[in-house]
Amino acid sequence: MAEKDKAPKESLTSRFMRTTGKARMIFGPAATTPLDTPMTDERRRQLEEAQARDAELWETVKRPDGSSYILPRKK
């Protein structure tokens, strides 16, 4: 009697997938592109343009211990 009345316990993996499924409904699917794809010329140009824009806005400051942080550029 006791074994038939018990519902099978949901595995940790199943609970995780159910929870992340709900999050994907809100935030959209995760990125599925591989990280080792070659960079195209167009993408490289876009990256360089974005880095140039960022360099105009932000200044990187290095500390004596080797760490760094960014500050807004003074105009």
CHARMM internal coordinates of N, CA and C (Angstrom, degrees):
IC EDIT
DIST 1 N 1 CA 1.4275
DIST 1 CA 1 C 1.5276
ANGL 1 N 1 CA 1 C 110.83
DIST 1 C 2 N 1.2944
ANGL 1 CA 1 C 2 N 117.48
DIHE 1 N 1 CA 1 C 2 N -47.26
DIST 2 N 2 CA 1.4552
ANGL 1 C 2 N 2 CA 121.53
DIHE 1 CA 1 C 2 N 2 CA -175.13
DIST 2 CA 2 C 1.5274
ANGL 2 N 2 CA 2 C 111.21
DIHE 1 C 2 N 2 CA 2 C -64.90
DIST 2 C 3 N 1.3340
ANGL 2 CA 2 C 3 N 117.59
DIHE 2 N 2 CA 2 C 3 N -38.78
DIST 3 N 3 CA 1.4628
ANGL 2 C 3 N 3 CA 119.81
DIHE 2 CA 2 C 3 N 3 CA -177.41
DIST 3 CA 3 C 1.5222
ANGL 3 N 3 CA 3 C 112.05
DIHE 2 C 3 N 3 CA 3 C -71.85
DIST 3 C 4 N 1.3239
ANGL 3 CA 3 C 4 N 118.55
DIHE 3 N 3 CA 3 C 4 N -33.01
DIST 4 N 4 CA 1.4611
ANGL 3 C 4 N 4 CA 120.49
DIHE 3 CA 3 C 4 N 4 CA -179.93
DIST 4 CA 4 C 1.5214
ANGL 4 N 4 CA 4 C 111.38
DIHE 3 C 4 N 4 CA 4 C -75.29
DIST 4 C 5 N 1.3353
ANGL 4 CA 4 C 5 N 118.11
DIHE 4 N 4 CA 4 C 5 N -30.36
DIST 5 N 5 CA 1.4539
ANGL 4 C 5 N 5 CA 121.79
DIHE 4 CA 4 C 5 N 5 CA -177.32
DIST 5 CA 5 C 1.5297
ANGL 5 N 5 CA 5 C 112.58
DIHE 4 C 5 N 5 CA 5 C -78.40
DIST 5 C 6 N 1.3050
ANGL 5 CA 5 C 6 N 117.39
DIHE 5 N 5 CA 5 C 6 N -21.72
DIST 6 N 6 CA 1.4643
ANGL 5 C 6 N 6 CA 120.63
DIHE 5 CA 5 C 6 N 6 CA -178.18
DIST 6 CA 6 C 1.5262
ANGL 6 N 6 CA 6 C 110.34
DIHE 5 C 6 N 6 CA 6 C -77.72
DIST 6 C 7 N 1.3115
ANGL 6 CA 6 C 7 N 115.40
DIHE 6 N 6 CA 6 C 7 N 130.52
DIST 7 N 7 CA 1.4606
ANGL 6 C 7 N 7 CA 119.65
DIHE 6 CA 6 C 7 N 7 CA 173.80
DIST 7 CA 7 C 1.5240
ANGL 7 N 7 CA 7 C 107.82
DIHE 6 C 7 N 7 CA 7 C -79.82
DIST 7 C 8 N 1.3304
ANGL 7 CA 7 C 8 N 117.53
DIHE 7 N 7 CA 7 C 8 N 146.20
DIST 8 N 8 CA 1.4639
ANGL 7 C 8 N 8 CA 118.24
DIHE 7 CA 7 C 8 N 8 CA 178.83
DIST 8 CA 8 C 1.5258
ANGL 8 N 8 CA 8 C 110.07
DIHE 7 C 8 N 8 CA 8 C -63.17
DIST 8 C 9 N 1.3154
ANGL 8 CA 8 C 9 N 115.36
DIHE 8 N 8 CA 8 C 9 N 137.63
DIST 9 N 9 CA 1.4634
ANGL 8 C 9 N 9 CA 120.57
DIHE 8 CA 8 C 9 N 9 CA -178.96
DIST 9 CA 9 C 1.5278
ANGL 9 N 9 CA 9 C 109.08
DIHE 8 C 9 N 9 CA 9 C -71.73
DIST 9 C 10 N 1.3219
ANGL 9 CA 9 C 10 N 115.86
DIHE 9 N 9 CA 9 C 10 N 133.33
DIST 10 N 10 CA 1.4576
ANGL 9 C 10 N 10 CA 120.76
DIHE 9 CA 9 C 10 N 10 CA 179.66
DIST 10 CA 10 C 1.5303
ANGL 10 N 10 CA 10 C 109.19
DIHE 9 C 10 N 10 CA 10 C -72.48
DIST 10 C 11 N 1.3158
ANGL 10 CA 10 C 11 N 116.43
DIHE 10 N 10 CA 10 C 11 N 133.69
DIST 11 N 11 CA 1.4633
ANGL 10 C 11 N 11 CA 120.20
DIHE 10 CA 10 C 11 N 11 CA -177.95
DIST 11 CA 11 C 1.5249
ANGL 11 N 11 CA 11 C 110.64
DIHE 10 C 11 N 11 CA 11 C -72.79
DIST 11 C 12 N 1.3078
ANGL 11 CA 11 C 12 N 115.40
DIHE 11 N 11 CA 11 C 12 N 160.48
DIST 12 N 12 CA 1.4608
ANGL 11 C 12 N 12 CA 121.80
DIHE 11 CA 11 C 12 N 12 CA 177.82
DIST 12 CA 12 C 1.5305
ANGL 12 N 12 CA 12 C 110.34
DIHE 11 C 12 N 12 CA 12 C -58.82
DIST 12 C 13 N 1.3169
ANGL 12 CA 12 C 13 N 116.51
DIHE 12 N 12 CA 12 C 13 N -40.58
DIST 13 N 13 CA 1.4601
ANGL 12 C 13 N 13 CA 120.63
DIHE 12 CA 12 C 13 N 13 CA 179.23
DIST 13 CA 13 C 1.5209
ANGL 13 N 13 CA 13 C 111.28
DIHE 12 C 13 N 13 CA 13 C -62.59
DIST 13 C 14 N 1.3132
ANGL 13 CA 13 C 14 N 116.76
DIHE 13 N 13 CA 13 C 14 N -43.15
DIST 14 N 14 CA 1.4694
ANGL 13 C 14 N 14 CA 120.56
DIHE 13 CA 13 C 14 N 14 CA 179.28
DIST 14 CA 14 C 1.5197
ANGL 14 N 14 CA 14 C 111.12
DIHE 13 C 14 N 14 CA 14 C -63.85
DIST 14 C 15 N 1.3198
ANGL 14 CA 14 C 15 N 116.96
DIHE 14 N 14 CA 14 C 15 N -42.15
DIST 15 N 15 CA 1.4683
ANGL 14 C 15 N 15 CA 120.25
DIHE 14 CA 14 C 15 N 15 CA 178.52
DIST 15 CA 15 C 1.5238
ANGL 15 N 15 CA 15 C 110.48
DIHE 14 C 15 N 15 CA 15 C -63.99
DIST 15 C 16 N 1.3334
ANGL 15 CA 15 C 16 N 116.51
DIHE 15 N 15 CA 15 C 16 N -41.80
DIST 16 N 16 CA 1.4630
ANGL 15 C 16 N 16 CA 121.03
DIHE 15 CA 15 C 16 N 16 CA 179.00
DIST 16 CA 16 C 1.5276
ANGL 16 N 16 CA 16 C 110.71
DIHE 15 C 16 N 16 CA 16 C -61.55
DIST 16 C 17 N 1.3301
ANGL 16 CA 16 C 17 N 116.90
DIHE 16 N 16 CA 16 C 17 N -46.43
DIST 17 N 17 CA 1.4572
ANGL 16 C 17 N 17 CA 120.82
DIHE 16 CA 16 C 17 N 17 CA -179.12
DIST 17 CA 17 C 1.5289
ANGL 17 N 17 CA 17 C 110.73
DIHE 16 C 17 N 17 CA 17 C -64.62
DIST 17 C 18 N 1.3118
ANGL 17 CA 17 C 18 N 117.65
DIHE 17 N 17 CA 17 C 18 N -38.33
DIST 18 N 18 CA 1.4598
ANGL 17 C 18 N 18 CA 121.16
DIHE 17 CA 17 C 18 N 18 CA 178.58
DIST 18 CA 18 C 1.5272
ANGL 18 N 18 CA 18 C 109.94
DIHE 17 C 18 N 18 CA 18 C -65.15
DIST 18 C 19 N 1.3317
ANGL 18 CA 18 C 19 N 116.92
DIHE 18 N 18 CA 18 C 19 N -43.59
DIST 19 N 19 CA 1.4639
ANGL 18 C 19 N 19 CA 121.49
DIHE 18 CA 18 C 19 N 19 CA -179.53
DIST 19 CA 19 C 1.5247
ANGL 19 N 19 CA 19 C 111.27
DIHE 18 C 19 N 19 CA 19 C -66.41
DIST 19 C 20 N 1.3185
ANGL 19 CA 19 C 20 N 117.50
DIHE 19 N 19 CA 19 C 20 N -46.52
DIST 20 N 20 CA 1.4641
ANGL 19 C 20 N 20 CA 119.33
DIHE 19 CA 19 C 20 N 20 CA -179.79
DIST 20 CA 20 C 1.5183
ANGL 20 N 20 CA 20 C 110.97
DIHE 19 C 20 N 20 CA 20 C -69.41
DIST 20 C 21 N 1.3093
ANGL 20 CA 20 C 21 N 117.82
DIHE 20 N 20 CA 20 C 21 N -27.74
DIST 21 N 21 CA 1.4595
ANGL 20 C 21 N 21 CA 120.55
DIHE 20 CA 20 C 21 N 21 CA 175.28
DIST 21 CA 21 C 1.5120
ANGL 21 N 21 CA 21 C 110.67
DIHE 20 C 21 N 21 CA 21 C -62.44
DIST 21 C 22 N 1.3209
ANGL 21 CA 21 C 22 N 116.36
DIHE 21 N 21 CA 21 C 22 N -40.07
DIST 22 N 22 CA 1.4660
ANGL 21 C 22 N 22 CA 119.99
DIHE 21 CA 21 C 22 N 22 CA 177.50
DIST 22 CA 22 C 1.5275
ANGL 22 N 22 CA 22 C 110.13
DIHE 21 C 22 N 22 CA 22 C -66.57
DIST 22 C 23 N 1.3164
ANGL 22 CA 22 C 23 N 117.33
DIHE 22 N 22 CA 22 C 23 N -39.34
DIST 23 N 23 CA 1.4666
ANGL 22 C 23 N 23 CA 120.62
DIHE 22 CA 22 C 23 N 23 CA 178.48
DIST 23 CA 23 C 1.5264
ANGL 23 N 23 CA 23 C 110.40
DIHE 22 C 23 N 23 CA 23 C -65.36
DIST 23 C 24 N 1.3348
ANGL 23 CA 23 C 24 N 117.46
DIHE 23 N 23 CA 23 C 24 N -37.74
DIST 24 N 24 CA 1.4658
ANGL 23 C 24 N 24 CA 120.30
DIHE 23 CA 23 C 24 N 24 CA 179.35
DIST 24 CA 24 C 1.5171
ANGL 24 N 24 CA 24 C 111.61
DIHE 23 C 24 N 24 CA 24 C -66.25
DIST 24 C 25 N 1.3323
ANGL 24 CA 24 C 25 N 117.55
DIHE 24 N 24 CA 24 C 25 N -28.51
DIST 25 N 25 CA 1.4647
ANGL 24 C 25 N 25 CA 119.93
DIHE 24 CA 24 C 25 N 25 CA 176.10
DIST 25 CA 25 C 1.5271
ANGL 25 N 25 CA 25 C 109.80
DIHE 24 C 25 N 25 CA 25 C -63.46
DIST 25 C 26 N 1.3183
ANGL 25 CA 25 C 26 N 117.26
DIHE 25 N 25 CA 25 C 26 N -33.32
DIST 26 N 26 CA 1.4636
ANGL 25 C 26 N 26 CA 121.99
DIHE 25 CA 25 C 26 N 26 CA -178.26
DIST 26 CA 26 C 1.5249
ANGL 26 N 26 CA 26 C 111.13
DIHE 25 C 26 N 26 CA 26 C -86.72
DIST 26 C 27 N 1.3356
ANGL 26 CA 26 C 27 N 117.42
DIHE 26 N 26 CA 26 C 27 N -49.92
DIST 27 N 27 CA 1.4634
ANGL 26 C 27 N 27 CA 121.98
DIHE 26 CA 26 C 27 N 27 CA -171.68
DIST 27 CA 27 C 1.5195
ANGL 27 N 27 CA 27 C 114.26
DIHE 26 C 27 N 27 CA 27 C -94.58
DIST 27 C 28 N 1.2925
ANGL 27 CA 27 C 28 N 118.43
DIHE 27 N 27 CA 27 C 28 N -9.72
DIST 28 N 28 CA 1.4544
ANGL 27 C 28 N 28 CA 121.56
DIHE 27 CA 27 C 28 N 28 CA -177.92
DIST 28 CA 28 C 1.5179
ANGL 28 N 28 CA 28 C 110.75
DIHE 27 C 28 N 28 CA 28 C 90.45
DIST 28 C 29 N 1.3248
ANGL 28 CA 28 C 29 N 117.32
DIHE 28 N 28 CA 28 C 29 N 172.69
DIST 29 N 29 CA 1.4600
ANGL 28 C 29 N 29 CA 120.49
DIHE 28 CA 28 C 29 N 29 CA -176.11
DIST 29 CA 29 C 1.5256
ANGL 29 N 29 CA 29 C 112.23
DIHE 28 C 29 N 29 CA 29 C -71.23
DIST 29 C 30 N 1.3018
ANGL 29 CA 29 C 30 N 115.13
DIHE 29 N 29 CA 29 C 30 N 157.45
DIST 30 N 30 CA 1.4614
ANGL 29 C 30 N 30 CA 120.98
DIHE 29 CA 29 C 30 N 30 CA 176.69
DIST 30 CA 30 C 1.5252
ANGL 30 N 30 CA 30 C 108.85
DIHE 29 C 30 N 30 CA 30 C -73.71
DIST 30 C 31 N 1.3092
ANGL 30 CA 30 C 31 N 115.94
DIHE 30 N 30 CA 30 C 31 N 157.04
DIST 31 N 31 CA 1.4594
ANGL 30 C 31 N 31 CA 120.60
DIHE 30 CA 30 C 31 N 31 CA 177.53
DIST 31 CA 31 C 1.5189
ANGL 31 N 31 CA 31 C 108.86
DIHE 30 C 31 N 31 CA 31 C -66.33
DIST 31 C 32 N 1.3179
ANGL 31 CA 31 C 32 N 116.46
DIHE 31 N 31 CA 31 C 32 N 135.35
DIST 32 N 32 CA 1.4556
ANGL 31 C 32 N 32 CA 119.75
DIHE 31 CA 31 C 32 N 32 CA -177.99
DIST 32 CA 32 C 1.5181
ANGL 32 N 32 CA 32 C 112.41
DIHE 31 C 32 N 32 CA 32 C -115.71
DIST 32 C 33 N 1.3267
ANGL 32 CA 32 C 33 N 118.07
DIHE 32 N 32 CA 32 C 33 N 5.34
DIST 33 N 33 CA 1.4547
ANGL 32 C 33 N 33 CA 119.51
DIHE 32 CA 32 C 33 N 33 CA 179.85
DIST 33 CA 33 C 1.5233
ANGL 33 N 33 CA 33 C 109.43
DIHE 32 C 33 N 33 CA 33 C -77.87
DIST 33 C 34 N 1.3138
ANGL 33 CA 33 C 34 N 117.15
DIHE 33 N 33 CA 33 C 34 N 140.08
DIST 34 N 34 CA 1.4625
ANGL 33 C 34 N 34 CA 119.31
DIHE 33 CA 33 C 34 N 34 CA 178.49
DIST 34 CA 34 C 1.5240
ANGL 34 N 34 CA 34 C 110.69
DIHE 33 C 34 N 34 CA 34 C -69.66
DIST 34 C 35 N 1.3091
ANGL 34 CA 34 C 35 N 115.55
DIHE 34 N 34 CA 34 C 35 N 152.60
DIST 35 N 35 CA 1.4590
ANGL 34 C 35 N 35 CA 120.68
DIHE 34 CA 34 C 35 N 35 CA -178.12
DIST 35 CA 35 C 1.5204
ANGL 35 N 35 CA 35 C 112.99
DIHE 34 C 35 N 35 CA 35 C -82.27
DIST 35 C 36 N 1.3218
ANGL 35 CA 35 C 36 N 117.10
DIHE 35 N 35 CA 35 C 36 N -12.57
DIST 36 N 36 CA 1.4598
ANGL 35 C 36 N 36 CA 119.75
DIHE 35 CA 35 C 36 N 36 CA -176.03
DIST 36 CA 36 C 1.5307
ANGL 36 N 36 CA 36 C 112.69
DIHE 35 C 36 N 36 CA 36 C -100.29
DIST 36 C 37 N 1.3289
ANGL 36 CA 36 C 37 N 117.94
DIHE 36 N 36 CA 36 C 37 N 22.68
DIST 37 N 37 CA 1.4594
ANGL 36 C 37 N 37 CA 119.85
DIHE 36 CA 36 C 37 N 37 CA 178.27
DIST 37 CA 37 C 1.5222
ANGL 37 N 37 CA 37 C 109.50
DIHE 36 C 37 N 37 CA 37 C -75.18
DIST 37 C 38 N 1.3269
ANGL 37 CA 37 C 38 N 117.58
DIHE 37 N 37 CA 37 C 38 N 146.02
DIST 38 N 38 CA 1.4611
ANGL 37 C 38 N 38 CA 119.42
DIHE 37 CA 37 C 38 N 38 CA 179.55
DIST 38 CA 38 C 1.5260
ANGL 38 N 38 CA 38 C 110.70
DIHE 37 C 38 N 38 CA 38 C -68.66
DIST 38 C 39 N 1.3232
ANGL 38 CA 38 C 39 N 116.09
DIHE 38 N 38 CA 38 C 39 N 146.60
DIST 39 N 39 CA 1.4595
ANGL 38 C 39 N 39 CA 120.58
DIHE 38 CA 38 C 39 N 39 CA 179.89
DIST 39 CA 39 C 1.5257
ANGL 39 N 39 CA 39 C 108.91
DIHE 38 C 39 N 39 CA 39 C -84.58
DIST 39 C 40 N 1.3092
ANGL 39 CA 39 C 40 N 115.67
DIHE 39 N 39 CA 39 C 40 N 127.60
DIST 40 N 40 CA 1.4607
ANGL 39 C 40 N 40 CA 120.36
DIHE 39 CA 39 C 40 N 40 CA 179.26
DIST 40 CA 40 C 1.5276
ANGL 40 N 40 CA 40 C 109.49
DIHE 39 C 40 N 40 CA 40 C -79.10
DIST 40 C 41 N 1.3318
ANGL 40 CA 40 C 41 N 115.34
DIHE 40 N 40 CA 40 C 41 N 163.50
DIST 41 N 41 CA 1.4673
ANGL 40 C 41 N 41 CA 120.03
DIHE 40 CA 40 C 41 N 41 CA 178.62
DIST 41 CA 41 C 1.5226
ANGL 41 N 41 CA 41 C 111.04
DIHE 40 C 41 N 41 CA 41 C -61.61
DIST 41 C 42 N 1.3364
ANGL 41 CA 41 C 42 N 116.42
DIHE 41 N 41 CA 41 C 42 N -39.74
DIST 42 N 42 CA 1.4633
ANGL 41 C 42 N 42 CA 119.82
DIHE 41 CA 41 C 42 N 42 CA 179.93
DIST 42 CA 42 C 1.5230
ANGL 42 N 42 CA 42 C 110.96
DIHE 41 C 42 N 42 CA 42 C -64.26
DIST 42 C 43 N 1.3252
ANGL 42 CA 42 C 43 N 116.22
DIHE 42 N 42 CA 42 C 43 N -43.84
DIST 43 N 43 CA 1.4668
ANGL 42 C 43 N 43 CA 120.19
DIHE 42 CA 42 C 43 N 43 CA -179.88
DIST 43 CA 43 C 1.5305
ANGL 43 N 43 CA 43 C 110.69
DIHE 42 C 43 N 43 CA 43 C -66.62
DIST 43 C 44 N 1.3254
ANGL 43 CA 43 C 44 N 117.63
DIHE 43 N 43 CA 43 C 44 N -38.11
DIST 44 N 44 CA 1.4655
ANGL 43 C 44 N 44 CA 121.64
DIHE 43 CA 43 C 44 N 44 CA 178.24
DIST 44 CA 44 C 1.5355
ANGL 44 N 44 CA 44 C 110.16
DIHE 43 C 44 N 44 CA 44 C -63.40
DIST 44 C 45 N 1.3472
ANGL 44 CA 44 C 45 N 116.55
DIHE 44 N 44 CA 44 C 45 N -41.63
DIST 45 N 45 CA 1.4599
ANGL 44 C 45 N 45 CA 121.20
DIHE 44 CA 44 C 45 N 45 CA 178.15
DIST 45 CA 45 C 1.5275
ANGL 45 N 45 CA 45 C 110.48
DIHE 44 C 45 N 45 CA 45 C -63.84
DIST 45 C 46 N 1.3414
ANGL 45 CA 45 C 46 N 117.48
DIHE 45 N 45 CA 45 C 46 N -42.85
DIST 46 N 46 CA 1.4650
ANGL 45 C 46 N 46 CA 121.13
DIHE 45 CA 45 C 46 N 46 CA 178.27
DIST 46 CA 46 C 1.5249
ANGL 46 N 46 CA 46 C 111.10
DIHE 45 C 46 N 46 CA 46 C -62.30
DIST 46 C 47 N 1.3256
ANGL 46 CA 46 C 47 N 116.71
DIHE 46 N 46 CA 46 C 47 N -40.37
DIST 47 N 47 CA 1.4594
ANGL 46 C 47 N 47 CA 121.10
DIHE 46 CA 46 C 47 N 47 CA 178.99
DIST 47 CA 47 C 1.5285
ANGL 47 N 47 CA 47 C 110.64
DIHE 46 C 47 N 47 CA 47 C -64.20
DIST 47 C 48 N 1.3274
ANGL 47 CA 47 C 48 N 117.20
DIHE 47 N 47 CA 47 C 48 N -44.42
DIST 48 N 48 CA 1.4657
ANGL 47 C 48 N 48 CA 120.70
DIHE 47 CA 47 C 48 N 48 CA 179.33
DIST 48 CA 48 C 1.5285
ANGL 48 N 48 CA 48 C 111.31
DIHE 47 C 48 N 48 CA 48 C -63.20
DIST 48 C 49 N 1.3390
ANGL 48 CA 48 C 49 N 117.16
DIHE 48 N 48 CA 48 C 49 N -39.52
DIST 49 N 49 CA 1.4685
ANGL 48 C 49 N 49 CA 120.33
DIHE 48 CA 48 C 49 N 49 CA 177.47
DIST 49 CA 49 C 1.5263
ANGL 49 N 49 CA 49 C 111.07
DIHE 48 C 49 N 49 CA 49 C -64.15
DIST 49 C 50 N 1.3216
ANGL 49 CA 49 C 50 N 116.83
DIHE 49 N 49 CA 49 C 50 N -42.65
DIST 50 N 50 CA 1.4659
ANGL 49 C 50 N 50 CA 120.75
DIHE 49 CA 49 C 50 N 50 CA 179.40
DIST 50 CA 50 C 1.5274
ANGL 50 N 50 CA 50 C 110.79
DIHE 49 C 50 N 50 CA 50 C -65.00
DIST 50 C 51 N 1.3341
ANGL 50 CA 50 C 51 N 116.86
DIHE 50 N 50 CA 50 C 51 N -40.17
DIST 51 N 51 CA 1.4627
ANGL 50 C 51 N 51 CA 120.21
DIHE 50 CA 50 C 51 N 51 CA 178.83
DIST 51 CA 51 C 1.5243
ANGL 51 N 51 CA 51 C 110.95
DIHE 50 C 51 N 51 CA 51 C -66.37
DIST 51 C 52 N 1.3318
ANGL 51 CA 51 C 52 N 117.45
DIHE 51 N 51 CA 51 C 52 N -36.70
DIST 52 N 52 CA 1.4697
ANGL 51 C 52 N 52 CA 120.82
DIHE 51 CA 51 C 52 N 52 CA 178.08
DIST 52 CA 52 C 1.5303
ANGL 52 N 52 CA 52 C 110.33
DIHE 51 C 52 N 52 CA 52 C -66.32
DIST 52 C 53 N 1.3363
ANGL 52 CA 52 C 53 N 117.23
DIHE 52 N 52 CA 52 C 53 N -41.58
DIST 53 N 53 CA 1.4741
ANGL 52 C 53 N 53 CA 120.29
DIHE 52 CA 52 C 53 N 53 CA 177.05
DIST 53 CA 53 C 1.5188
ANGL 53 N 53 CA 53 C 110.59
DIHE 52 C 53 N 53 CA 53 C -62.43
DIST 53 C 54 N 1.3354
ANGL 53 CA 53 C 54 N 116.41
DIHE 53 N 53 CA 53 C 54 N -43.08
DIST 54 N 54 CA 1.4628
ANGL 53 C 54 N 54 CA 120.12
DIHE 53 CA 53 C 54 N 54 CA 179.60
DIST 54 CA 54 C 1.5242
ANGL 54 N 54 CA 54 C 111.33
DIHE 53 C 54 N 54 CA 54 C -64.62
DIST 54 C 55 N 1.3303
ANGL 54 CA 54 C 55 N 117.17
DIHE 54 N 54 CA 54 C 55 N -37.89
DIST 55 N 55 CA 1.4650
ANGL 54 C 55 N 55 CA 120.72
DIHE 54 CA 54 C 55 N 55 CA -179.88
DIST 55 CA 55 C 1.5253
ANGL 55 N 55 CA 55 C 111.32
DIHE 54 C 55 N 55 CA 55 C -64.90
DIST 55 C 56 N 1.3432
ANGL 55 CA 55 C 56 N 117.06
DIHE 55 N 55 CA 55 C 56 N -29.27
DIST 56 N 56 CA 1.4620
ANGL 55 C 56 N 56 CA 120.24
DIHE 55 CA 55 C 56 N 56 CA 177.21
DIST 56 CA 56 C 1.5290
ANGL 56 N 56 CA 56 C 111.43
DIHE 55 C 56 N 56 CA 56 C -73.02
DIST 56 C 57 N 1.3255
ANGL 56 CA 56 C 57 N 117.03
DIHE 56 N 56 CA 56 C 57 N -29.28
DIST 57 N 57 CA 1.4647
ANGL 56 C 57 N 57 CA 121.32
DIHE 56 CA 56 C 57 N 57 CA -175.59
DIST 57 CA 57 C 1.5234
ANGL 57 N 57 CA 57 C 113.81
DIHE 56 C 57 N 57 CA 57 C -92.01
DIST 57 C 58 N 1.3316
ANGL 57 CA 57 C 58 N 116.66
DIHE 57 N 57 CA 57 C 58 N -31.09
DIST 58 N 58 CA 1.4647
ANGL 57 C 58 N 58 CA 120.65
DIHE 57 CA 57 C 58 N 58 CA -171.30
DIST 58 CA 58 C 1.5150
ANGL 58 N 58 CA 58 C 111.30
DIHE 57 C 58 N 58 CA 58 C -124.45
DIST 58 C 59 N 1.3140
ANGL 58 CA 58 C 59 N 115.90
DIHE 58 N 58 CA 58 C 59 N 150.72
DIST 59 N 59 CA 1.4595
ANGL 58 C 59 N 59 CA 123.34
DIHE 58 CA 58 C 59 N 59 CA 177.91
DIST 59 CA 59 C 1.5259
ANGL 59 N 59 CA 59 C 107.82
DIHE 58 C 59 N 59 CA 59 C -120.93
DIST 59 C 60 N 1.3208
ANGL 59 CA 59 C 60 N 117.01
DIHE 59 N 59 CA 59 C 60 N 130.34
DIST 60 N 60 CA 1.4602
ANGL 59 C 60 N 60 CA 121.08
DIHE 59 CA 59 C 60 N 60 CA 178.45
DIST 60 CA 60 C 1.5191
ANGL 60 N 60 CA 60 C 109.13
DIHE 59 C 60 N 60 CA 60 C -91.09
DIST 60 C 61 N 1.3200
ANGL 60 CA 60 C 61 N 116.50
DIHE 60 N 60 CA 60 C 61 N 127.38
DIST 61 N 61 CA 1.4610
ANGL 60 C 61 N 61 CA 122.74
DIHE 60 CA 60 C 61 N 61 CA -179.91
DIST 61 CA 61 C 1.5192
ANGL 61 N 61 CA 61 C 107.51
DIHE 60 C 61 N 61 CA 61 C -113.69
DIST 61 C 62 N 1.3363
ANGL 61 CA 61 C 62 N 116.39
DIHE 61 N 61 CA 61 C 62 N 128.97
DIST 62 N 62 CA 1.4668
ANGL 61 C 62 N 62 CA 120.89
DIHE 61 CA 61 C 62 N 62 CA 178.71
DIST 62 CA 62 C 1.5147
ANGL 62 N 62 CA 62 C 109.82
DIHE 61 C 62 N 62 CA 62 C -102.93
DIST 62 C 63 N 1.3093
ANGL 62 CA 62 C 63 N 114.86
DIHE 62 N 62 CA 62 C 63 N 136.45
DIST 63 N 63 CA 1.4632
ANGL 62 C 63 N 63 CA 121.24
DIHE 62 CA 62 C 63 N 63 CA 177.00
DIST 63 CA 63 C 1.5292
ANGL 63 N 63 CA 63 C 109.08
DIHE 62 C 63 N 63 CA 63 C -89.11
DIST 63 C 64 N 1.3378
ANGL 63 CA 63 C 64 N 117.72
DIHE 63 N 63 CA 63 C 64 N 161.71
DIST 64 N 64 CA 1.4670
ANGL 63 C 64 N 64 CA 120.17
DIHE 63 CA 63 C 64 N 64 CA 178.60
DIST 64 CA 64 C 1.5349
ANGL 64 N 64 CA 64 C 113.39
DIHE 63 C 64 N 64 CA 64 C -60.08
DIST 64 C 65 N 1.3337
ANGL 64 CA 64 C 65 N 117.55
DIHE 64 N 64 CA 64 C 65 N -26.62
DIST 65 N 65 CA 1.4671
ANGL 64 C 65 N 65 CA 119.31
DIHE 64 CA 64 C 65 N 65 CA -179.26
DIST 65 CA 65 C 1.5305
ANGL 65 N 65 CA 65 C 112.54
DIHE 64 C 65 N 65 CA 65 C -80.65
DIST 65 C 66 N 1.3427
ANGL 65 CA 65 C 66 N 117.30
DIHE 65 N 65 CA 65 C 66 N -0.51
DIST 66 N 66 CA 1.4591
ANGL 65 C 66 N 66 CA 120.74
DIHE 65 CA 65 C 66 N 66 CA 177.15
DIST 66 CA 66 C 1.5202
ANGL 66 N 66 CA 66 C 114.15
DIHE 65 C 66 N 66 CA 66 C 99.84
DIST 66 C 67 N 1.3211
ANGL 66 CA 66 C 67 N 117.84
DIHE 66 N 66 CA 66 C 67 N -14.70
DIST 67 N 67 CA 1.4596
ANGL 66 C 67 N 67 CA 119.56
DIHE 66 CA 66 C 67 N 67 CA 177.93
DIST 67 CA 67 C 1.5251
ANGL 67 N 67 CA 67 C 109.61
DIHE 66 C 67 N 67 CA 67 C -76.46
DIST 67 C 68 N 1.3049
ANGL 67 CA 67 C 68 N 116.03
DIHE 67 N 67 CA 67 C 68 N 163.29
DIST 68 N 68 CA 1.4596
ANGL 67 C 68 N 68 CA 119.51
DIHE 67 CA 67 C 68 N 68 CA -178.96
DIST 68 CA 68 C 1.5211
ANGL 68 N 68 CA 68 C 110.34
DIHE 67 C 68 N 68 CA 68 C -139.93
DIST 68 C 69 N 1.3186
ANGL 68 CA 68 C 69 N 115.16
DIHE 68 N 68 CA 68 C 69 N 161.70
DIST 69 N 69 CA 1.4557
ANGL 68 C 69 N 69 CA 122.09
DIHE 68 CA 68 C 69 N 69 CA 175.82
DIST 69 CA 69 C 1.5151
ANGL 69 N 69 CA 69 C 108.03
DIHE 68 C 69 N 69 CA 69 C -150.12
DIST 69 C 70 N 1.3271
ANGL 69 CA 69 C 70 N 116.50
DIHE 69 N 69 CA 69 C 70 N 165.84
DIST 70 N 70 CA 1.4569
ANGL 69 C 70 N 70 CA 119.09
DIHE 69 CA 69 C 70 N 70 CA -178.53
DIST 70 CA 70 C 1.5205
ANGL 70 N 70 CA 70 C 110.97
DIHE 69 C 70 N 70 CA 70 C -114.63
DIST 70 C 71 N 1.3270
ANGL 70 CA 70 C 71 N 113.98
DIHE 70 N 70 CA 70 C 71 N 148.93
DIST 71 N 71 CA 1.4595
ANGL 70 C 71 N 71 CA 122.19
DIHE 70 CA 70 C 71 N 71 CA 177.68
DIST 71 CA 71 C 1.5221
ANGL 71 N 71 CA 71 C 108.33
DIHE 70 C 71 N 71 CA 71 C -131.28
DIST 71 C 72 N 1.3262
ANGL 71 CA 71 C 72 N 117.38
DIHE 71 N 71 CA 71 C 72 N 151.62
DIST 72 N 72 CA 1.4641
ANGL 71 C 72 N 72 CA 118.44
DIHE 71 CA 71 C 72 N 72 CA 174.50
DIST 72 CA 72 C 1.5285
ANGL 72 N 72 CA 72 C 109.52
DIHE 71 C 72 N 72 CA 72 C -64.29
DIST 72 C 73 N 1.3227
ANGL 72 CA 72 C 73 N 116.57
DIHE 72 N 72 CA 72 C 73 N 140.30
DIST 73 N 73 CA 1.4712
ANGL 72 C 73 N 73 CA 120.23
DIHE 72 CA 72 C 73 N 73 CA 177.36
DIST 73 CA 73 C 1.5134
ANGL 73 N 73 CA 73 C 109.70
DIHE 72 C 73 N 73 CA 73 C -68.92
DIST 73 C 74 N 1.3140
ANGL 73 CA 73 C 74 N 114.56
DIHE 73 N 73 CA 73 C 74 N 142.10
DIST 74 N 74 CA 1.4606
ANGL 73 C 74 N 74 CA 119.80
DIHE 73 CA 73 C 74 N 74 CA 176.10
DIST 74 CA 74 C 1.5166
ANGL 74 N 74 CA 74 C 108.43
DIHE 73 C 74 N 74 CA 74 C -81.63
DIST 74 C 75 N 1.3099
ANGL 74 CA 74 C 75 N 115.68
DIHE 74 N 74 CA 74 C 75 N 135.25
DIST 75 N 75 CA 1.4737
ANGL 74 C 75 N 75 CA 119.51
DIHE 74 CA 74 C 75 N 75 CA -177.91
DIST 75 CA 75 C 1.4936
ANGL 75 N 75 CA 75 C 111.68
DIHE 74 C 75 N 75 CA 75 C -95.53
END
COOR INIT
IC SEED 1 N 1 CA 1 C
IC BUILD
